[in-house]
Amino acid sequence: MGKTDLVLLEPIDIDIDVAVIDATLPDMPLADFIPKMQAVQVDSYVHPPKLLVLVPAELEAEKSNILAAGVQGVCRKDAPIAELADPLRKVHAA
């Protein structure tokens, strides 16, 4: 496992409605991180968070692959905060 700290995702006693994740993790491909995150949460007594992934412009073509990996939403990393609010609301409501 990379240095990305999945300990923060281990079962905790609070619910996280939406986790916002940067698609460019420094030490682990996003395709590896998503199932590891989901596996850490599977034994939790709180509901697993929905995932919103922030993608840089160079990965925007990968949106469909990212969604297929099990996340609920994707948004441009450089989007103005007003444009981030709508995808965040949609993921939360899903």
Secondary structure, DSSP 8 states (H G I E B T S, - for coil): --SS-GGGGS--SS--SEEEEESS-SSS-HHHHHHHHHHHHTT-SS---EEEEEE-GGGGGGHHHHHHTT-SEEEETT--HHHHHHHHHHHHH-
